[in-house]
Each structure stands twice: as structure tokens, then as C-alpha cells.
Amino acid sequence: MTRGAAAGSVPRMTRRPARGALAVLAAAGAALLAAPAGALAADPPYRAVVRALTADERAAMTPSVWRPGCPVGLARLRHVSVPFVGFDGRVKRGGIVVHNAVARDVVEVFRELYRARFPVRRMQPIQRYGGDDFASIEADNTSAFNCRSATGSGNWSQHAYGRAIDLNPLENPYVSGGTTSHKGSVPYLDRRPRKGVIVEGGLVTRAFDARGWEWGGRWSGIKDYQHFSSDGG
């Protein structure tokens, strides 16, 4: 009982919030409920780091990913580290190796993907998979430089120059004769829009188109939906 109050009296009720304050609280609650998973807090600012390869990286790449006779020297390659939004909605950091001439394009493209929260499964230099393109795809790994021939050809792939990127390869398969070599890609032979899928006119193709890169999803016959190249091959 409050000091000085008469016995049996009813304590004064706390003042109710004004109608305007209630409206603000309701709107804030609705916004929280409507926010996508993993996006309740603002994502960290986009910060890319472009640098030359370290001695340890060069050693790890040789000879599985790079070797004498490859069409580009290690000194002309750059490690590009960028943040990305994973399939779980959380911000992560990954890295790929590209030619120094396209490093700025890569930074700008992934900035657009990050700001739009386009999901990327993982992004690691392909030496983590011993230069094995099949193993990298099975891990749904986004990768770039790999000194290898183009699939089904004796000519160098644009990956051997560091001028090509394979993005979310399981969701965006290499398709020949209507089939794919990766079991995890079979559901994505149906090219309807889904998480991580690249579609014509979508965010990813627009970002690469703006910088003059070509998409393997537009090739006639064989389709390589994961593949973007600054030189078209």
C-alpha cells in the first residue's frame, strides 16, 4: 500500500501509452515478423580485398591448379576476398582467384549480389579440391581460376586465364543432351527460379551483362548455366 493511502483504496493505474505510440509499437512488431530469416540485423558493410597471391598460395596451387606452360603466370593472378550471403541467410566470407584484369569486375558483381542477398553456397579457391573441377562442383563451390582445358575440348578454358567464374554449380549445371553429370543438379534441369538459381534477366545475369561478361546459359546446344566469362569462352 502506498504510504498515506486509505485502507481498502485501489492503487492508481499506470497511464496507458498514447494511441500514436501503440501504432508505432505495432508497426515495429510487424516489421520484425516480416523480415526474412537472418536479416533482422543489418548486414555488415560490403568490403572486398584484392591482393597478390602469397608464397603459400602459389605452393598450394602448384602443380594441381597451375604449372609451367599454363597460359597465364601466377604474378598476374589475384586473390579476391568478398562477403556473401549463404543459403542459411548468414553473411560469410569467401575467396576466388582471378586474372588481375577482371578483379574489379568481380568485386562489383559480388557487391550487387551481396546487397540483394542473392545466396551463394560457398566460395573457395579450387586448390582446396586439388584442382578437381568435379569435386568442386559436387561441393557446390563457386570458383574461378583453374588451369585446365574447356570441357570436351583440347583448348584452354577461360578458367585457365582466370577470366571465368562458375557460380553455384549444382543449382546451375552444365547440361549436355538434356542431362547433367551431377546427381544433385538433376532437380535443376528445370530452370524455374529458386534459391541460388541463375535465370535470364535476373539479378546475376544483369550484373555480369553490365560488365560485358557472357553467360553459358545462352549457348546454343550445350548449356553451362553456372559459367560467366569476360571473353565469352
C-alpha positions in Angstrom: 0.0 0.0 0.0 1.3 3.4 -0.8 2.1 5.5 2.2 -0.8 7.7 3.2 -3.4 5.8 1.1 -6.6 4.9 2.8 -7.3 1.3 3.7 -9.1 -0.5 1.0 -8.4 2.1 -1.6 -7.5 1.0 -5.1 -4.0 1.9 -6.4 -3.9 4.3 -9.3 -3.5 2.5 -12.6 -0.3 3.2 -14.7 -1.0 5.6 -17.6 -1.7 3.8 -20.9 0.5 4.6 -23.9 -0.8 7.2 -26.3 -2.6 5.9 -29.4 0.3 7.1 -31.6 2.8 5.2 -29.5 0.8 2.0 -29.8 0.7 2.4 -33.5 4.5 2.7 -33.6 5.0 -0.4 -31.5 2.6 -2.4 -33.6 4.4 -1.4 -36.8 7.8 -2.3 -35.4 6.5 -5.7 -34.4 5.0 -6.3 -37.8 8.3 -5.3 -39.5 10.2 -7.9 -37.3 7.8 -10.6 -38.3 8.0 -9.8 -42.0 11.8 -9.6 -42.1 13.5 -12.6 -43.8 15.4 -15.1 -41.6 18.9 -13.9 -40.9 18.1 -10.3 -41.8 16.8 -8.9 -38.5 20.1 -7.1 -38.0 21.7 -5.1 -40.8 24.3 -7.0 -42.8 27.9 -5.8 -42.4 29.2 -3.3 -45.0 30.5 -4.9 -48.1 34.3 -4.9 -48.1 36.3 -6.7 -50.7 40.1 -7.3 -50.6 42.1 -7.8 -53.7 45.8 -8.9 -53.3 48.6 -10.8 -55.0 49.0 -14.5 -54.2 51.1 -15.4 -51.2 54.0 -17.8 -51.4 52.0 -20.4 -49.6 49.1 -20.0 -52.0 51.4 -20.4 -55.0 52.8 -23.5 -53.5 49.4 -24.9 -52.8 48.3 -24.3 -56.4 51.3 -26.0 -58.0 51.0 -28.3 -59.8 47.3 -29.3 -59.4 45.9 -25.9 -60.3 48.8 -24.1 -62.0 52.0 -25.4 -63.7 54.6 -24.2 -66.1 53.0 -23.9 -69.6 49.7 -22.5 -68.3 48.5 -19.5 -70.4 48.8 -17.1 -67.5 51.6 -16.6 -64.9 50.9 -16.6 -61.2 52.1 -13.0 -60.9 49.1 -11.9 -63.0 46.5 -13.6 -60.8 44.8 -12.0 -57.8 43.0 -13.5 -54.7 39.7 -11.7 -54.3 38.0 -12.0 -50.9 34.4 -10.9 -50.6 31.5 -11.3 -48.1 28.4 -13.2 -49.4 25.1 -14.3 -48.0 24.9 -18.1 -47.6 22.0 -20.4 -48.2 21.3 -20.2 -44.5 20.9 -16.4 -44.7 24.1 -15.7 -42.8 26.9 -13.5 -44.0 30.1 -15.4 -44.7 33.4 -14.6 -46.4 34.9 -16.4 -49.4 37.7 -16.1 -51.9 38.4 -16.9 -55.5 41.4 -16.4 -57.8 41.0 -14.4 -61.0 43.1 -12.5 -63.6 44.2 -9.1 -62.4 42.4 -7.5 -65.4 39.0 -8.7 -64.2 39.4 -8.3 -60.4 37.4 -5.0 -60.3 34.5 -6.6 -62.3 34.4 -9.4 -59.8 34.3 -7.1 -56.8 31.5 -5.1 -58.4 29.4 -8.1 -59.4 29.6 -9.7 -55.9 28.8 -6.3 -54.4 25.5 -6.4 -56.3 24.8 -10.0 -55.3 25.6 -9.2 -51.6 23.4 -6.1 -51.4 20.5 -8.1 -53.0 21.2 -11.0 -50.6 21.5 -13.5 -53.6 22.6 -16.7 -51.9 25.9 -18.4 -52.6 26.6 -21.8 -51.2 30.4 -21.5 -50.8 33.4 -19.8 -52.4 36.9 -21.3 -52.1 39.9 -21.3 -54.5 39.8 -24.6 -56.3 43.1 -25.8 -54.8 41.0 -26.7 -51.8 39.8 -29.5 -54.1 43.1 -30.4 -55.6 42.2 -28.7 -58.8 39.4 -31.3 -59.3 36.6 -29.5 -61.1 34.2 -32.4 -60.5 34.8 -32.4 -56.7 34.4 -28.6 -56.5 31.1 -28.8 -58.3 29.9 -31.7 -56.0 30.6 -29.3 -53.1 28.6 -26.6 -54.8 31.6 -24.4 -54.7 31.8 -21.1 -56.6 35.3 -21.0 -58.2 37.3 -19.2 -60.9 40.9 -19.9 -61.9 41.9 -23.4 -62.8 44.5 -24.2 -65.5 42.5 -26.8 -67.4 41.1 -27.4 -70.9 37.5 -26.5 -71.7 35.0 -29.3 -71.2 35.0 -31.6 -74.2 37.8 -29.7 -75.9 41.6 -29.6 -76.2 41.7 -25.8 -76.0 42.3 -23.9 -72.8 39.2 -23.0 -70.8 38.7 -19.3 -69.9 39.2 -20.6 -66.3 42.9 -21.2 -67.3 43.2 -17.5 -67.8 41.3 -16.6 -64.6 38.7 -14.9 -66.7 35.7 -17.1 -65.9 33.6 -17.9 -62.8 31.3 -20.8 -62.1 28.6 -19.7 -59.7 26.5 -22.2 -57.5 27.3 -25.0 -59.9 24.9 -27.6 -58.5 21.9 -25.2 -58.9 23.2 -24.1 -62.3 24.5 -27.2 -64.1 26.4 -27.9 -67.2 23.8 -29.6 -69.4 24.6 -31.7 -72.5 22.0 -33.7 -74.3 19.5 -32.7 -71.6 21.4 -34.4 -68.8 24.0 -33.5 -66.1 26.8 -35.5 -64.6 25.9 -34.4 -61.0 23.0 -36.1 -59.2 22.5 -33.0 -57.1 21.9 -31.0 -60.2 19.1 -33.2 -61.6 16.3 -31.2 -60.0 17.7 -28.0 -61.5 17.4 -29.2 -65.1 14.0 -27.5 -64.6 15.2 -23.9 -64.8 12.4 -22.2 -62.8 13.5 -19.6 -60.4 14.6 -21.0 -57.0 17.2 -20.2 -54.3 20.6 -19.8 -55.9 19.4 -20.4 -59.5 20.6 -18.1 -62.2 17.8 -17.1 -64.7 17.7 -15.0 -67.8 17.1 -11.3 -67.0 17.7 -11.9 -63.3 20.0 -10.2 -60.9 23.1 -12.3 -61.7 22.8 -12.1 -65.5 22.2 -8.3 -65.3 25.2 -7.8 -63.1 27.5 -9.7 -65.4 25.9 -8.2 -68.6 26.6 -4.7 -67.3 30.3 -5.5 -67.4 30.3 -7.2 -70.8 30.7 -10.8 -69.5 28.9 -13.7 -71.4 26.8 -16.3 -69.8 27.0 -20.1 -70.7 23.2 -20.3 -70.2 22.8 -18.6 -73.6 25.0 -21.0 -75.5 23.2 -23.0 -78.3 23.1 -26.7 -77.8 25.2 -27.3 -74.6 24.2 -25.0 -71.7 26.6 -24.1 -68.9 24.3 -22.2 -66.5 27.0 -21.7 -63.8 29.5 -20.2 -66.2 30.3 -16.5 -66.8 33.3 -15.4 -68.8 34.8 -12.0 -69.7 35.9 -13.3 -73.1 33.0 -15.4 -74.0 34.6 -18.9 -73.8 
